[in-house]
Each structure stands twice: as structure tokens, then as C-alpha cells.
Amino acid sequence: MTTQVTAAPPAGAAARRSAPAWFQEYGVYAAVAALLLFNALFTEHFLTADNLRTQLIQVAPIVIVALGMALVIGTEGVDLSVGSAMALAAALLPLYLGYGLVPALLIALLAGAVVGAVNGALVSVVGLQPIVATLALFVGGRGLALVMADGRLKQIVNPDLLSLGTGSVLGIPLVVLIAVALALAVAFLVHRTTFGRQVVAIGGNRSAAALSGLPVKRVLTGVYVLCGVLAALAGVLATARLTASDPSSLGTLMELSAITAVVVGGTPLSGGSIRVLGTVAGALLMQLLRATLVKHDLPDSTAQIAQAVIIIAAVYVARERRSR
């Protein structure tokens, strides 16, 4: 009787096989740390309290939108209408602030929920591909926002609303605290609730999830509604920070920023997994990268090229990991 012994793979080959997995798990955090170290050494006044506060304020709306996008991508979908949802919320605020801050906020968030419900119905009930379903409101939603605003920028003077964009608690900007609270809430939703487990299961295999009795249509619609509400909230906060409602530009290209943060953060476009902390880190990485290049007098086009390279690398690593 002959015993076959399989030779162990060389250590170098094993290391090469594990590299994509390591990069997807920890690469975004290492990149954020490397950027912070670079700026601490070579960028004057970068790590001052004022500059760090500015960076966090600027990234907060992106984080909020990216959290909703992560839920959608976790179902193997995508939402191109988040920028339009932001614009709709911004357009509605001046129209209803006369009734008080709370009614205006509720109406703005309701607009985001309606956008999400329409997207969710088109995906889960009609059966359209997510990119096609959300593309309709990507175009039509901003057009509707411009109609509501008469195509004009409107100044915001309501002090209660403005405090959302400029206020702070113990020196920490309120918008940053809201983004952190939402990140914790979404992490709890994904990892500790039945709804979160259903979202991941549907993203992993929608057919199997349906055969096992999961409410696929209801969960998909709920995910898009959550994404729309988070986008609308980001629009409210951005409007408060800018002290003006400008539906023509607010949220422009936000969908790309959100998708970038999610993908770079390690959530695969194929669904079945959601990395909340990675999404936050991905948004921070993109913000720090852009700020670093600006501080060193490089054009914004350079930042866009760098972002494209990072996206390609992240998608490639995710593909390599799945193929193994």
C-alpha cells in the first residue's frame, strides 16, 4: 500500500495567495494611516485641530450616503439616485421651513423615502436591473428638484436648521456626531438584526433566499428606502452647512463618491457582504487623498485619476479573492 504525500506549497506562494485577502481586510485602514503619517511629516499645518475638523465636516455627508449605498451594494444592487435625493431634500426645505423645522425635516426625509420606495419597487417588483431603475430618478429626480426650486439658489436663514450644519457638542461638529451615530446604527442593523442578516443572505444568493422563504421583495424595498432617507438627510445637513439650498449642484457626483467609499472599504459589488467600518474608512481615505493633493498644489484632476486607480485596485483584489 502506497501512501501519497502532497507537498506543501512554497511559503512565497502561500503569501501571494493570502495577499489579496489581507489587502481587502485591512488595506483601507493601512492606507488611511499611511496618508496621515505622510501629512504629519510633509504637509504643514495638516494635523492641526482646525484642519482635521474641516476634513471631518466635509466627509460626514459622504459617509452618511455611503452607509446607505453599502446596504444596497450588499444586496448586489446600486443606487445612482442618491444625489437627486439630496437635491430634492434641499429643494423642499425652504418651501416648508415656515411651518417649523420639524415638519420641514420630516417632509425632506419623506422625499428621500419616496425616492427609495420607487427604486425598490422597480427593482424588486418590476424586476429592473438596479442600475436601470435608479438611473431614471438620477435624471428625473434632479429635474423635479429644480422645478420645485424654480431653478434658483435660495438662502437659508432659519437658525435652528443652520445649527445642524454649524453647531457642535463638546467641540465636535454636530454633523460628525450624526455620521458616527448613523455608522453605529447601520453596523448594529447589519450584524445584530434579522433584517441585516436577510440583506446579506439576499445579496449572497437571491434565488436561494426566496426559496428559503425570506421576504425578498420587502427587504429589497426597505434597503432602497433606507438609502434614500440617508441621502435626504445628507442633503439636509449639506444645505445647513452651506446656508443655501442649491438643487442644481448639491449632491452632484455624490453617487460616485459613495460607491467609491463602499468598494474601497471592502464591500464586494457582487453582494453578500457589508463592511460598515470599511465604508467609513473608504470615505476618509478619499477625502484625505483629495485634501493631500490640494495641499501640495496638485490639480483636482490628479485626485480623480488617483481615485480611479484605487477603485480599480480594490475591485481587482476583491475579484482575486473570490476566484480563490
Solvent accessible surface area in square Angstrom, and as a share of the most:
residue,aa,sasa,rsa
1,M,241,1.08
2,T,126,0.73
3,T,110,0.64
4,Q,169,0.75
5,V,133,0.76
6,T,128,0.74
7,A,88,0.68
8,A,88,0.68
9,P,73,0.46
10,P,97,0.61
11,A,89,0.69
12,G,39,0.37
13,A,18,0.14
14,A,43,0.34
15,A,60,0.46
16,R,163,0.59
17,R,106,0.39
18,S,62,0.40
19,A,52,0.41
20,P,18,0.12
21,A,31,0.24
22,W,139,0.49
23,F,90,0.38
24,Q,23,0.10
25,E,50,0.22
26,Y,120,0.45
27,G,5,0.05
28,V,7,0.04
29,Y,66,0.25
30,A,48,0.37
31,A,35,0.27
32,V,20,0.11
33,A,59,0.46
34,A,60,0.47
35,L,27,0.13
36,L,62,0.31
37,L,110,0.55
38,F,83,0.34
39,N,0,0.00
40,A,52,0.40
41,L,118,0.59
42,F,128,0.53
43,T,14,0.08
44,E,134,0.60
45,H,124,0.56
46,F,1,0.00
47,L,81,0.40
48,T,56,0.33
49,A,84,0.65
50,D,110,0.57
51,N,18,0.09
52,L,62,0.31
53,R,80,0.29
54,T,59,0.34
55,Q,15,0.07
56,L,71,0.36
57,I,29,0.15
58,Q,75,0.33
59,V,5,0.03
60,A,2,0.01
61,P,8,0.05
62,I,35,0.18
63,V,7,0.04
64,I,0,0.00
65,V,0,0.00
66,A,0,0.00
67,L,0,0.00
68,G,0,0.00
69,M,0,0.00
70,A,0,0.00
71,L,2,0.01
72,V,0,0.00
73,I,0,0.00
74,G,0,0.00
75,T,1,0.01
76,E,101,0.45
77,G,9,0.08
78,V,25,0.14
79,D,1,0.01
80,L,28,0.14
81,S,0,0.00
82,V,1,0.00
83,G,0,0.00
84,S,2,0.01
85,A,1,0.01
86,M,3,0.01
87,A,0,0.00
88,L,8,0.04
89,A,0,0.00
90,A,0,0.00
91,A,1,0.01
92,L,16,0.08
93,L,0,0.00
94,P,36,0.23
95,L,78,0.39
96,Y,73,0.28
97,L,24,0.12
98,G,82,0.79
99,Y,162,0.62
100,G,28,0.27
101,L,38,0.19
102,V,97,0.56
103,P,52,0.33
104,A,1,0.01
105,L,38,0.19
106,L,111,0.55
107,I,53,0.27
108,A,0,0.00
109,L,48,0.24
110,L,110,0.55
111,A,15,0.12
112,G,0,0.00
113,A,21,0.16
114,V,81,0.46
115,V,8,0.05
116,G,0,0.00
117,A,39,0.31
118,V,64,0.37
119,N,0,0.00
120,G,0,0.00
121,A,40,0.31
122,L,43,0.21
123,V,4,0.02
124,S,14,0.09
125,V,98,0.56
126,V,93,0.54
127,G,55,0.53
128,L,70,0.35
129,Q,123,0.55
130,P,17,0.11
131,I,98,0.50
132,V,82,0.47
133,A,1,0.01
134,T,0,0.00
135,L,83,0.41
136,A,60,0.47
137,L,36,0.18
138,F,80,0.33
139,V,99,0.57
140,G,39,0.37
141,G,1,0.01
142,R,44,0.16
143,G,33,0.32
144,L,89,0.44
145,A,0,0.00
146,L,58,0.29
147,V,109,0.63
148,M,61,0.27
149,A,2,0.01
150,D,93,0.48
151,G,52,0.50
152,R,142,0.52
153,L,97,0.48
154,K,45,0.19
155,Q,120,0.53
156,I,7,0.04
157,V,127,0.73
158,N,32,0.17
159,P,100,0.63
160,D,82,0.43
161,L,0,0.00
162,L,38,0.19
163,S,51,0.33
164,L,35,0.17
165,G,7,0.06
166,T,87,0.51
167,G,23,0.23
168,S,57,0.37
169,V,75,0.43
170,L,176,0.87
171,G,53,0.51
172,I,78,0.39
173,P,8,0.05
174,L,45,0.22
175,V,3,0.02
176,V,15,0.09
177,L,57,0.29
178,I,40,0.20
179,A,7,0.06
180,V,77,0.44
181,A,57,0.44
182,L,37,0.18
183,A,14,0.11
184,L,121,0.60
185,A,57,0.44
186,V,10,0.06
187,A,30,0.23
188,F,123,0.51
189,L,41,0.20
190,V,7,0.04
191,H,99,0.44
192,R,167,0.61
193,T,32,0.19
194,T,78,0.45
195,F,54,0.23
196,G,0,0.00
197,R,135,0.49
198,Q,31,0.14
199,V,1,0.00
200,V,46,0.26
201,A,43,0.33
202,I,2,0.01
203,G,2,0.02
204,G,54,0.52
205,N,84,0.43
206,R,89,0.33
207,S,78,0.50
208,A,49,0.38
209,A,6,0.04
210,A,56,0.43
211,L,161,0.80
212,S,82,0.53
213,G,62,0.60
214,L,50,0.25
215,P,36,0.23
216,V,18,0.11
217,K,121,0.51
218,R,174,0.64
219,V,3,0.02
220,L,2,0.01
221,T,38,0.22
222,G,22,0.22
223,V,0,0.00
224,Y,1,0.00
225,V,39,0.22
226,L,65,0.32
227,C,0,0.00
228,G,1,0.01
229,V,42,0.24
230,L,15,0.07
231,A,0,0.00
232,A,0,0.00
233,L,36,0.18
234,A,0,0.00
235,G,0,0.00
236,V,0,0.00
237,L,2,0.01
238,A,6,0.04
239,T,0,0.00
240,A,0,0.00
241,R,79,0.29
242,L,95,0.48
243,T,50,0.29
244,A,12,0.10
245,S,2,0.01
246,D,32,0.17
247,P,1,0.01
248,S,62,0.40
249,S,61,0.39
250,L,16,0.08
251,G,10,0.09
252,T,81,0.47
253,L,103,0.51
254,M,24,0.10
255,E,7,0.03
256,L,97,0.48
257,S,43,0.27
258,A,0,0.00
259,I,32,0.16
260,T,11,0.06
261,A,0,0.00
262,V,0,0.00
263,V,11,0.07
264,V,16,0.09
265,G,0,0.00
266,G,5,0.05
267,T,1,0.01
268,P,19,0.12
269,L,84,0.42
270,S,42,0.27
271,G,10,0.10
272,G,21,0.20
273,S,43,0.28
274,I,9,0.05
275,R,49,0.18
276,V,8,0.04
277,L,125,0.62
278,G,1,0.01
279,T,0,0.00
280,V,31,0.18
281,A,8,0.06
282,G,0,0.00
283,A,1,0.01
284,L,50,0.25
285,L,8,0.04
286,M,14,0.06
287,Q,21,0.09
288,L,11,0.06
289,L,22,0.11
290,R,73,0.27
291,A,11,0.09
292,T,8,0.05
293,L,25,0.12
294,V,85,0.49
295,K,92,0.39
296,H,70,0.31
297,D,133,0.69
298,L,78,0.39
299,P,79,0.50
300,D,65,0.33
301,S,59,0.38
302,T,45,0.26
303,A,1,0.01
304,Q,92,0.41
305,I,116,0.59
306,A,27,0.21
307,Q,32,0.14
308,A,47,0.37
309,V,90,0.52
310,I,45,0.23
311,I,54,0.28
312,I,121,0.62
313,A,41,0.32
314,A,15,0.11
315,V,57,0.33
316,Y,110,0.42
317,V,20,0.12
318,A,10,0.08
319,R,130,0.47
320,E,33,0.15
321,R,96,0.35
322,R,130,0.47
323,S,87,0.56
324,R,149,0.54
